[in-house]
């Protein structure tokens, strides 16, 4: 069963990493096109800034899945490194549980906003892009992060070892 979970996680990480890469490449390409247009043809793309912002939101919230799986979130670990291994492990688990709770809270609080954006068909000003799409990336990313952290904790507990699984 653990092998199936690991295969599923690897598949999910491949999809999210690919999506993050495509979002980033698309943002760079739009920026490059806008630079060329602005400096060589004196014409800029009016919707470029908005779409690049939306692509960066997508990049961050799909790319964070790999960070969550590997347990490489930003943390203040100077004091943590000085603690005994058992206490350090306990605080690492507590940190992961707090991250999962925060991810769940963001997802729950974001849901009404997303449903309203979809119901009213809110769109961006310059690109006329549906705002529900970039806004939905936030709870999707956080939900996937919480899922991957939970799987990492369960696998660690099931294996009875203290190192986090890496793909």
Buried (B, 14 or more C-beta within 10 A) or exposed (E): EEEEBBEEBEEBBEEBBEBBEBBBEBBEEBBEEBEEBEEEEEEBBEBBBBBBBBBBBBBBBBBBBBBBBBBEEEEEEEEEEEEEEEEBEEBBBEBBEEBBEEBBEBBEEBEEBBEEBBEEEBEBEEBEBBBBBBBBBBBBBBBBBBBBBBBBBEBBEEEEEEEBBEE
